[in-house]
Amino acid sequence: MSHKDIGIALFVFGLLLLFIWAARAFVQARRHERAQAAPEPHTELELASEAAEELEVAEEPESEVAEAAEPAEPEPGKPAEAAEAAEPEEAEPAELAEPAEPEVAEAAEPAEPEPAVAMPKAKPKVEVARPAAKPKGKELKTGLRKTRRGFVARLGGLFRKKRQIDADLMDELEEILFTADIGVRTSEALFEEVKLALDKRSIKDADAVWTTIKQKAADILDVDAAPLAVRTHKPFVLLTVGVNGVGKTTTIGKLAQRWADEGLSVLLAAGDTFRAAAVEQLEVWAKRVGAPIVKGSEQQDPSSVIFDAIRQAVKQEIDVVICDTAGRLHTKTDLMQELEKIHRVSGKALEGAPHETLLVLDATTGQNAIQQANLFKDAVAVTGIVLTKLDGTAKGGIILGICDEMKIPVRYIGIGEGVEDLRQFKAEEFVEALFTPDEEA
């Protein structure tokens, strides 16, 4: 071989090396561009495992190109074989690398909406905290324990001792009834009911006498009157009256809490301007209930305070207005005249007001409660009774005398200190709890 042939061979060999170097550089540049354009593999794996598998399939041809390009360098003494091996490698990078780009894009595109679908599923469920259950208060039977141990317990002892009806039983029955704190008129009504049943021979033993008295008591307490319905007017104006110390202001606060719990808006009117402690006590209840309160200056005309309260309730569309009033002035005449004035002024502030006038009585006063009821009934149109402190006295039987003489329904009874212990009165339920003997007895 001549020197000229050797020079030509070296020149060709150099061109081949340059071509191989250029091809490898082109492949690496394309791979670098795809790596920058394509999403990072770990992001695609988190979004969709299916897209990651397709990426791996797309990258396999590139690795094959790299492996095929490396042995393309000619071995010594075999330049022709190197040239033959290098020439077909030129087309492979372009043919294999080009399809890889659309495959990556196609794999990534369907994976994009997937997080939006999955996000609501992964969102933690928000649990709304339930309010704690409110206390139910005392059982009615428990609240009436002391009352039941008064004349009811004496009647029970009488009927257990004497099983047969005779003159002695009737004498003892009359004594128990007329010495009980239920009022003379009511005692006479109960006794006459028993004698009438004896005349009709519908009573044959002591148990029948007990049943007759129980039924008559239920009839007395079941006064025929429309129920107290605060939703019939807006605002519903409630006037509360009663002497000092009977629990009038506390009753107002408990009623406000009860109606606020039922979803009604309540406004309090501090009409007892003659006793500073009454206004302060009502303010405490107003804050506790979250209710607005209208109050005046000390010694201000109570009727003007209540007038302003009713007009404000009309303007603000309040559901219920509860008005406190004075329980004691210099004389009974002054008190009654003041209550009459409040009643008139309420009607001027809102036609038809007050819609209910509740008289609050203390059960511990016994028969004095009947005298108070008659006094207030003469001054204002009392439409309902609230009897408080039944849990603390054996004189609770006076409720029979009040209903029998006044013919006014009992709306609520107080059997404890809690708000829930101001119970709506139900005659049948009350009689059942009152005449049920105690187990320890």
C-alpha positions in Angstrom: 0.0 0.0 0.0 1.4 3.4 -1.0 1.7 6.4 1.3 -1.1 8.0 -0.7 -3.5 5.2 0.2 -2.5 5.3 3.8 -3.2 9.1 3.9 -6.6 8.6 2.3 -7.5 5.9 4.9 -6.5 8.1 7.8 -8.5 11.0 6.5 -11.6 8.8 6.1 -11.0 7.4 9.6 -10.8 10.9 11.0 -14.1 11.8 9.3 -15.8 8.8 10.8 -14.6 9.7 14.3 -15.8 13.2 13.8 -19.2 12.0 12.6 -19.5 9.6 15.5 -18.7 12.4 18.0 -21.2 14.7 16.4 -23.9 12.0 16.5 -23.3 11.4 20.2 -23.4 15.1 21.0 -26.7 15.4 19.1 -28.2 12.5 21.0 -27.1 14.0 24.4 -28.4 17.4 23.5 -31.8 16.0 22.5 -32.0 14.0 25.8 -31.0 17.2 27.7 -33.8 19.1 26.0 -36.4 16.4 26.8 -35.3 16.3 30.4 -35.9 20.0 30.8 -39.2 20.0 29.0 -40.7 16.9 30.7 -42.1 16.9 34.3 -39.8 15.4 37.0 -40.4 11.7 37.2 -41.2 11.7 41.0 -44.0 14.3 40.4 -45.6 12.2 37.7 -45.3 9.1 39.9 -47.2 10.8 42.7 -49.9 12.0 40.4 -50.4 8.8 38.4 -48.5 5.5 38.4 -49.7 4.7 34.9 -47.9 7.8 33.5 -44.7 6.8 35.2 -44.7 3.4 33.5 -45.1 5.0 30.1 -42.2 7.3 30.8 -40.0 4.4 31.6 -41.0 2.7 28.3 -40.2 5.9 26.4 -36.7 6.2 28.0 -35.6 2.7 27.1 -34.8 3.5 23.4 -32.6 6.4 24.5 -30.5 4.0 26.7 -30.2 1.6 23.8 -28.9 4.5 21.6 -26.3 5.3 24.1 -25.2 1.7 24.4 -25.0 1.3 20.6 -23.0 4.5 20.1 -20.2 3.6 22.5 -18.8 0.5 20.7 -19.0 2.5 17.4 -15.3 3.5 17.9 -13.2 1.4 15.4 -10.9 -1.2 16.7 -7.3 -1.1 15.5 -6.8 -2.9 12.3 -10.5 -3.0 11.5 -11.4 0.4 10.0 -13.9 -1.0 7.5 -16.0 -2.7 10.1 -16.0 0.4 12.2 -17.3 2.4 9.3 -20.0 -0.2 8.6 -21.1 -0.2 12.2 -21.2 3.5 12.5 -23.1 4.3 9.4 -26.4 2.7 10.4 -26.2 4.3 13.8 -26.8 7.8 12.3 -30.5 7.3 11.7 -31.3 5.5 14.9 -31.0 8.5 17.3 -33.4 10.6 15.2 -35.9 7.8 14.6 -35.9 6.6 18.2 -35.6 9.9 20.0 -38.3 11.8 18.0 -41.3 9.6 19.1 -40.2 9.8 22.7 -41.4 13.4 23.0 -45.0 12.9 22.1 -45.2 9.8 24.2 -44.1 11.8 27.3 -46.5 14.6 26.6 -49.4 12.1 26.0 -48.6 10.3 29.2 -48.4 13.6 31.2 -51.6 15.2 29.9 -54.2 12.7 31.2 -52.5 12.8 34.6 -53.1 16.6 35.1 -56.9 16.4 35.9 -56.5 13.5 38.2 -55.5 15.5 41.3 -58.6 17.7 40.9 -60.8 14.6 41.0 -58.9 13.1 43.9 -58.6 16.2 46.0 -62.3 16.2 47.2 -61.9 12.6 48.2 -58.8 13.3 50.3 -60.4 16.4 52.0 -60.9 15.6 55.7 -64.5 15.5 56.8 -65.4 18.4 59.0 -67.4 17.3 62.0 -69.8 19.9 63.5 -69.6 19.9 67.3 -72.9 19.0 68.9 -74.0 21.1 71.8 -74.0 19.4 75.1 -77.3 18.0 76.2 -79.1 20.3 78.6 -80.0 19.1 82.0 -83.5 17.8 82.4 -84.0 19.2 85.9 -85.7 17.4 88.8 -88.3 14.8 88.3 -91.7 16.2 89.2 -92.3 13.6 91.8 -89.0 14.5 93.5 -89.8 18.2 93.4 -93.1 17.6 95.1 -91.8 15.4 97.8 -92.3 17.9 100.7 -95.8 18.8 99.4 -96.6 15.2 99.2 -95.5 14.7 102.8 -98.1 17.2 103.9 -101.8 16.5 103.8 -101.4 13.8 101.1 -99.2 11.7 103.4 -101.8 12.1 106.2 -104.6 10.9 103.8 -102.5 8.0 102.8 -101.8 7.0 106.4 -105.5 7.2 107.1 -106.5 4.9 104.3 -103.8 2.4 105.1 -105.0 2.3 108.7 -108.7 2.1 108.0 -109.7 -0.2 105.2 -113.4 0.0 105.9 -115.6 3.0 105.6 -117.2 4.1 108.9 -118.0 7.2 110.9 -114.5 7.4 112.4 -112.9 7.4 108.9 -115.2 10.2 107.7 -114.4 12.3 110.8 -110.7 11.9 110.4 -110.9 12.6 106.7 -112.8 15.9 107.4 -110.2 16.9 110.0 -107.3 16.3 107.6 -108.8 18.2 104.8 -109.9 21.2 106.8 -106.5 21.5 108.5 -104.5 21.2 105.3 -103.2 24.3 103.4 -105.6 23.9 100.6 -108.2 26.5 101.7 -111.6 26.0 103.4 -113.6 26.2 100.2 -111.5 23.5 98.5 -111.5 21.2 101.6 -115.3 21.4 101.7 -115.5 20.6 98.0 -113.3 17.5 98.4 -115.2 16.3 101.4 -118.6 16.8 99.8 -117.4 14.9 96.7 -116.7 11.9 99.0 -120.0 12.1 100.8 -121.9 12.3 97.5 -120.1 9.2 96.2 -121.1 7.4 99.5 -124.7 8.4 99.0 -124.6 6.9 95.5 -122.9 3.8 96.9 -120.1 4.1 94.4 -117.5 4.0 97.2 -117.2 0.7 99.0 -113.7 0.9 100.7 -111.0 3.3 101.6 -109.2 2.8 98.3 -112.2 4.1 96.5 -112.3 7.2 98.8 -108.6 7.8 97.8 -109.4 7.5 94.1 -112.4 9.9 94.5 -110.3 12.6 96.1 -107.6 12.2 93.5 -110.1 12.6 90.6 -111.7 15.6 92.2 -108.3 17.3 92.7 -107.5 16.7 89.0 -110.9 18.3 88.0 -110.1 21.4 90.2 -106.6 21.9 88.7 -107.8 21.4 85.1 -109.0 25.0 84.6 -110.6 25.6 81.3 -108.4 28.2 79.6 -106.6 28.7 76.3 -102.9 27.6 76.4 -100.1 30.2 76.8 -99.0 30.8 73.1 -96.3 33.4 72.8 -96.2 33.1 69.0 -99.7 34.4 68.5 -98.5 38.0 68.6 -95.3 39.9 67.7 -94.3 41.2 70.0 -96.0 39.1 72.7 -96.2 41.3 75.8 -96.1 39.5 79.1 -96.7 41.4 82.3 -95.6 39.8 85.6 -97.0 40.9 89.0 -96.5 39.8 92.5 -95.3 40.9 95.9 -91.6 41.2 96.6 -89.8 38.0 97.6 -92.0 35.5 95.7 -89.3 34.9 93.0 -90.8 37.2 90.4 -87.6 38.5 88.9 -86.1 35.0 88.9 -89.2 33.7 87.1 -88.8 36.3 84.5 -85.2 35.3 83.9 -86.1 31.6 83.6 -88.9 32.3 81.2 -86.6 34.5 79.1 -84.0 31.6 79.0 -86.7 29.1 78.0 -88.0 31.1 75.1 -84.5 32.1 73.9 -83.7 28.4 73.8 -86.7 27.9 71.6 -85.3 30.4 69.1 -87.4 33.5 70.1 -85.9 36.9 70.6 -86.7 38.3 74.0 -86.5 41.9 75.5 -86.7 42.6 79.2 -88.3 45.7 80.7 -87.1 46.6 84.2 -90.4 48.2 85.4 -89.6 47.8 89.2 -87.9 51.2 89.4 -88.6 51.5 93.1 -86.2 48.7 94.1 -82.6 49.1 92.7 -81.8 45.4 93.5 -84.6 44.3 91.1 -83.1 46.2 88.2 -79.6 44.8 88.9 -80.9 41.3 89.2 -82.8 41.6 85.9 -79.6 42.9 84.3 -77.8 39.8 85.3 -80.4 37.6 83.7 -80.4 39.8 80.6 -76.6 39.2 80.2 -77.0 35.5 80.9 -79.7 35.1 78.3 -78.2 37.5 75.8 -81.3 39.6 75.7 -81.6 43.4 75.5 -83.0 45.2 78.6 -84.8 48.6 78.8 -84.5 50.3 82.2 -85.1 53.8 83.6 -83.6 55.9 86.3 -84.4 55.2 90.0 -87.9 56.2 91.0 -88.9 56.8 87.3 -92.5 56.2 86.4 -92.6 52.4 85.7 -95.2 52.7 83.1 -93.0 55.0 81.0 -90.2 52.3 81.1 -92.6 49.6 79.9 -94.0 51.9 77.2 -90.5 52.5 75.8 -89.7 48.8 76.0 -92.8 47.8 74.0 -92.2 50.5 71.3 -88.6 49.4 71.0 -89.7 45.8 70.6 -92.1 46.8 67.8 -89.4 48.7 66.0 -86.8 45.9 66.3 -89.3 43.1 65.6 -88.7 41.4 68.9 -90.8 38.3 69.6 -91.4 38.5 73.3 -91.4 41.4 75.8 -91.3 40.4 79.5 -92.2 43.3 81.9 -91.2 43.3 85.5 -93.3 45.5 87.9 -93.1 46.8 91.4 -94.0 44.4 94.2 -94.4 46.9 97.0 -95.1 50.6 97.3 -96.0 52.6 100.4 -99.5 51.2 100.6 -101.5 48.5 98.8 -103.6 51.2 97.2 -100.5 52.8 95.6 -99.3 49.4 94.3 -102.7 48.5 92.7 -103.0 52.0 91.1 -99.6 51.7 89.6 -100.4 48.3 88.2 -103.6 49.6 86.7 -101.7 52.4 85.0 -99.1 50.0 83.6 -101.8 47.9 82.2 -103.4 50.9 80.4 -100.1 52.3 79.1 -99.2 48.9 77.7 -102.3 49.0 75.6 -101.4 52.5 74.3 -97.9 51.3 73.3 -99.4 48.3 71.4 -103.0 47.5 70.9 -104.1 44.4 72.8 -101.1 44.5 75.2 -100.5 43.0 77.6 -101.4 39.6 76.1 -100.8 37.7 79.3 -100.5 38.8 82.9 -98.8 36.3 85.2 -99.2 36.4 88.9 -96.2 34.9 90.7 -97.0 33.3 94.1 -94.8 31.7 96.7 -96.1 28.2 97.8 -94.4 28.5 101.2 -96.9 31.2 102.2 -99.8 28.7 102.2 -103.2 30.3 102.4 -101.8 33.8 102.3 -101.2 33.1 98.6 -104.9 33.0 98.1 -105.3 36.5 99.7 -102.5 37.9 97.4 -104.2 36.4 94.4 -107.5 38.1 95.2 -105.8 41.4 95.8 -104.0 41.4 92.4 -107.0 40.1 90.6 -109.0 43.1 91.6 -106.3 45.5 90.2 -105.4 43.8 86.9 -106.8 41.0 84.7 -104.6 38.1 85.9 -104.6 35.4 83.3 -102.2 32.9 84.7 -100.4 31.8 87.9 -96.8 30.8 88.5 -96.4 29.0 91.8 -92.7 29.0 93.0 -90.8 27.1 95.7 -92.9 24.0 95.7 -89.9 21.9 96.4 -89.3 23.6 99.7 -92.6 23.4 101.5 -95.3 21.0 102.7 -97.9 23.7 101.9 -97.9 23.2 98.2 -101.4 21.9 98.3 -102.5 25.5 98.2 -102.4 25.2 94.4 -105.7 23.4 94.7 -107.2 26.3 96.6 -105.9 28.9 94.2 -107.4 27.1 91.1 -110.6 26.3 92.9 -111.3 29.9 94.1 -109.7 32.0 91.4 -110.6 29.8 88.4 -107.3 30.9 86.9 -105.0 28.4 85.2 -101.6 27.6 86.7 -99.1 28.2 83.8 -95.8 27.2 85.5 -94.5 25.7 88.8 -91.1 26.0 90.3 -89.6 22.9 91.8 -85.9 23.8 92.0 -83.2 26.4 91.4 -82.3 25.5 87.9 -83.8 27.1 84.8 -85.2 23.7 83.7 -86.9 23.4 87.1 -89.5 26.0 86.1 -91.9 23.5 84.7 -94.9 24.0 82.5 -97.9 22.9 84.5 -100.0 19.9 83.4 -102.9 19.1 85.8 -103.0 15.3 85.1 -99.2 14.9 85.5 -99.1 17.0 88.6 -101.9 15.0 90.4 -100.2 11.8 89.5 -96.9 12.9 91.0 -98.7 14.5 94.1 -100.8 11.5 95.0 -98.2 8.8 94.4 -97.1 7.5 97.8 -93.4 7.7 98.7 -91.6 4.3 98.8 -90.0 5.1 102.1 -93.4 5.9 103.6 
